[in-house]
Amino acid sequence: MAKASDTLAKILGLVLLVGGAGLAFWGYQMSQSVVAQFSRAMTGALPDAVMYRYIGGAVAAAVGLFLLVKK
């Protein structure tokens, strides 16, 4: 029974790791847009939507990595 829960945790960890990397990449793509560049020029900061994707991607990737490496 413990093997099934370990396998499920590894699969979930892999999904979170890939999803987190995808969110971070999406945030990077958004940060290169004209609107984001204009916002950065005017305010000196990235738009909130970009930061939400960066933070969400980092958290998801960290949790996914934790689930993959835990014993």
Buried (B, 14 or more C-beta within 10 A) or exposed (E): EEEEEEEEBBEBBBEBBEBBBBBBEBBEEBBEEEEBEEBBEEEEEBBEBBBEBBEBBBEBBEBBBEBBEEE
